Amino acid sequence: MKTQIILIHRITIRRITIRGILLIWMFPLMLFAETTIKGTVKNEKGEPLPGANVFLVKTIEGATTNIDGAFYFKTKKKGIYTLLIRYIGYSEWSKVTDLKEGTINIKAILKEEALKSEGITVKASSFTTGEEEGVTLTPLEVLMTPGAAADVCWAIKSYPGVQQFGDGAGLFVRGGEVTETKFLLDGAYVYHPYRYESPTGGFFGTFSPFLLKGTFFSSGGFGSSYGNALSGVLAMKSLDTPVNPSLNLGMGLANLSVMGSLPLIKDKLGINFSGNRSNTKLMFDFNNTGEEFTKYPSAYDINLNLGYRYSKEGLAKLFLFKERDIVGVKLDDPTWEGTYDGDGESNLYNFIVIHSIRDNWLLNMNSSHTSFYGNSEIVVRDTSILDIDTDDKINQARLVFEHPSWKLKYGGEFILQKNHYKGFAPEEEDSLNPSIPSNVFDTEYKSKIGAGFIEMANVFPFNISVTPGLRLDYEFERGQYTHDERLSISWQPFKNFTIAGATGTFHQFPEPMNYDPNYGNPNLKPMEAKHYILSANYVKKNDIIRLEAYYKDYTRLLLEDASLNFTTKGHGYAKGIDFFAKKDLGRLEGRVAYSYLIAKRYWKDFPHLASPEFDITHNLNTILNLNITSFLGVGTRFSYATGKPYTPMGESFNSARVPDYYKLDLSLSYLHSFYSGNFTVFYLAVNNITNRMNILDYHNGNENEPITSSYKRQYYFGVSFGI
């Protein structure tokens, strides 16, 4: 029965996660005299800039300019704060302000600049933009990344430390498997964050970048606030409460979309909403591809993001998301002709409260619930050999206290996970032979995890910063606990140059199904990895050079066992070097990301310590973006990767590699304003310009039966129209 569970993992194209609901505690408001901040935001020609974002750094307080470029808000904060103003296409404006009782008048003049993404600053093993952890990629940067198909995951794959494995969007980070990188949205874990899921992740991320304020991505050595992840973290933040109404319509070769913002009560209540409908048939027909589909991939999603500023100190948000997708695929097997059909529906509800307490304390709370219902079926020669119904649920609650001035953060979370699988699957692993007997199952798995963490940055003389952290996790169903000690250090010996390092212990609990007494092992221990990272960083404005070396030591990995089904006696390691360089030459921006990796594992069904399939030795991404004018931009992306390991017929396990992977992409965008306040983007993308059919694998190790890329040269175009 063990092989049936493995087959569920490897063949099921859709399993989505889940979240939870809990009571929220409200704190009494502190009474202070108020300061009024008001003013106007204009360009150098004296024209007002409506929709500019005005806020006090490290707080939730601020406003958005109206049609006349004017803004107005009150605050009970006292002392020295930085007022920051941002507007797309213009340089940031900031002013250090002493908040005292009374009124502060601001007249901000913003300078126009060529439209481009925000500058990226670098921490150890992470990329962020902005003044705090929170933005790796803005929606605009995702849209302008060639070959990213306006998808967050595809855009992140252009950074070092993420291996190019197959044609999917899955994030394989520094020798780690795709499930070892965790996704969060406003603190809520996103259990399965891909559309049309496959063993290599999926073809797209679940969330559109236009539902997000920004993201934070770490490829290792992340802080103690993140847990249950062996390799990486992608933390996403949803949009803030809108102040001005807006409406945007989008139409592409495979997609129709609408999104907008609507203030309901001035300065109090507002809603962001979106809807997307995708059907790829027209796109595949236009490109004369898609022969492998019996049902063209199609999906729809709707989102409501309600924000309520219940006081000057507090903001509450309710994020509602519903998505459904279907796909039918011909099985790429020369022996057994068959089809796979998959459909799934996921729902995410996340309630967030951000509250500012006296003395600069910030309280961040969220409770969330996610459910997924789906079916996967494989039919070979008119015989159903696999039919699985999935019902997944996860409930989560999270509470975090933060003091930005002290650089202190602590909190905790509770996660309740429940998975129900019903159906049948063949007894032999990966077998498509309809004569193989099937195992029938109807089983349920549960897991309860509680966690607490604390971390604090300490600044010492000579520009040295040390941040220790501690995380404790407890799994209630099995009575297991873990303790993770983490440490990051940075030293700035010279201006613009920093040496940074990080180390720590990282645990991840196996999936609940692996604990089942019939198909798994209830005595499994949490998997473990230790990270050791050292980097040198040069950052000057938007220019970056970073060189980073790392070593990861894996212990207690899952290993198949003839009598126990699974044990945690597996082990392995990953080591490598990441290089990243970014140069801004005005209208021309260039990025180079290179990764060198050596990974070995003894886990799952491996006969000995060997290279896993995602051990991709060399990865290279080069990106050039040229703003020909302030409104016309062109970008190119070249991707290269070493071929993945495979087992040739009659030879030792994973002893050879498929041919190297090459791909060249092009994007073109044109911005236009048809009338005052209108913002329209026309875009064209050409992926795989050279029409190269990369070999991804071989059937049963036979080089005469290659498995190639799922697409040839592909064109995509569309328009986004702001009303």
Stockholm file with secondary structure:
# STOCKHOLM 1.0

chainA/1-723         MKTQIILIHRITIRRITIRGILLIWMFPLMLFAETTIKGTVKNEKGEPLPGANVFLVKTIEGATTNIDGAFYFKTKKKGIYTLLIRYIGYSEWSKVTDLKEGTINIKAILKEEALKSEGITVKASSFTTGEEEGVTLTPLEVLMTPGAAADVCWAIKSYPGVQQFGDGAGLFVRGGEVTETKFLLDGAYVYHPYRYESPTGGFFGTFSPFLLKGTFFSSGGFGSSYGNALSGVLAMKSLDTPVNPSLNLGMGLANLSVMGSLPLIKDKLGINFSGNRSNTKLMFDFNNTGEEFTKYPSAYDINLNLGYRYSKEGLAKLFLFKERDIVGVKLDDPTWEGTYDGDGESNLYNFIVIHSIRDNWLLNMNSSHTSFYGNSEIVVRDTSILDIDTDDKINQARLVFEHPSWKLKYGGEFILQKNHYKGFAPEEEDSLNPSIPSNVFDTEYKSKIGAGFIEMANVFPFNISVTPGLRLDYEFERGQYTHDERLSISWQPFKNFTIAGATGTFHQFPEPMNYDPNYGNPNLKPMEAKHYILSANYVKKNDIIRLEAYYKDYTRLLLEDASLNFTTKGHGYAKGIDFFAKKDLGRLEGRVAYSYLIAKRYWKDFPHLASPEFDITHNLNTILNLNITSFLGVGTRFSYATGKPYTPMGESFNSARVPDYYKLDLSLSYLHSFYSGNFTVFYLAVNNITNRMNILDYHNGNENEPITSSYKRQYYFGVSFGI
#=GR chainA/1-723 SS CHHHHHHHHHHCCCCCCCCCCCCCCCCCCCCCCCEEEEEEEEETTSCBCTTCEEEETTSSCEEECCTTSEEEEEECCCEEEEEEEECTTBCCEEEEEEECSEEEEEEEEECBCCCCCCCCEEETTEEEBSSSTTBSSCHHHHHTSTTSTTCHHHHHTTSTTEECCTTSCCCEETTCCGGGEEEEETTEEESSCEESCBTTBCSEESSCGGGEEEEEEESSCCCTTCCSCSSEEEEEEECCCCSSCEEEEEEESSEEEEEEEEEEETTTEEEEEEEEEEECHHHHHHTTCCTTEEEEEEEEEEEEEEEECCSSSEEEEEEEEEEEEEEEEECCCSSSCEEEEEEEEEEEEEEEEEEEETTTEEEEEEEEEEEEEEEEEEEETTEEEEEEEEEEEEEEEEEEEEETTTTEEEEEEEEEEEEEEEEEEESSTTCCCTTSCEEEEEEEEEEEEEEEEEEECEEETTTEEEEEEEEEEEETTTTEEEEEEEEEEEEEEETTEEEEEEEEEEEECCCGGGGCTTTSCTTCCCEEEEEEEEEEEEEETTEEEEEEEEEEEEEEEEEEETTTEEEEEEEEEEEEEEEEEEEEETTEEEEEEEEEEEEEEECBTCSSSBCCTTCCSEEEEEEEEEESSSSEEEEEEEEEECCCEECCTTSCTTCEECCCEEEEEEEEEEEECSSTTCCEEEEEEEESTTCCCCEEEEGGGCTTSEEECSCCSEEEEEEEEEC
#=GC SS_cons         CHHHHHHHHHHCCCCCCCCCCCCCCCCCCCCCCCEEEEEEEEETTSCBCTTCEEEETTSSCEEECCTTSEEEEEECCCEEEEEEEECTTBCCEEEEEEECSEEEEEEEEECBCCCCCCCCEEETTEEEBSSSTTBSSCHHHHHTSTTSTTCHHHHHTTSTTEECCTTSCCCEETTCCGGGEEEEETTEEESSCEESCBTTBCSEESSCGGGEEEEEEESSCCCTTCCSCSSEEEEEEECCCCSSCEEEEEEESSEEEEEEEEEEETTTEEEEEEEEEEECHHHHHHTTCCTTEEEEEEEEEEEEEEEECCSSSEEEEEEEEEEEEEEEEECCCSSSCEEEEEEEEEEEEEEEEEEEETTTEEEEEEEEEEEEEEEEEEEETTEEEEEEEEEEEEEEEEEEEEETTTTEEEEEEEEEEEEEEEEEEESSTTCCCTTSCEEEEEEEEEEEEEEEEEEECEEETTTEEEEEEEEEEEETTTTEEEEEEEEEEEEEEETTEEEEEEEEEEEECCCGGGGCTTTSCTTCCCEEEEEEEEEEEEEETTEEEEEEEEEEEEEEEEEEETTTEEEEEEEEEEEEEEEEEEEEETTEEEEEEEEEEEEEEECBTCSSSBCCTTCCSEEEEEEEEEESSSSEEEEEEEEEECCCEECCTTSCTTCEECCCEEEEEEEEEEEECSSTTCCEEEEEEEESTTCCCCEEEEGGGCTTSEEECSCCSEEEEEEEEEC
//
